[in-house]
């Protein structure tokens, strides 16, 4: 049975991608921001985790490609692109300061 919480995928994906701790932490923050909202309803958690890693890599300046992430997460690059745009929209509207 697969985990239903996207943050449960982050450690494995980040490890396999050799991400920095900054990228991992930022991805976790992104997912925590959207957790429990209607945005996450019905979306595959692995796709959300992959998109959060891509978004956090973009935000922190780390070089991770959609192709690399899609291979590790076993999802399509289109899924990453779609969720990435939506996550950035959601994450950018929070009160992080």
Helices and strands as residue ranges (DSSP letters): H 7-17, H 21-34, G 38-40, H 45-60, H 66-73, H 77-91
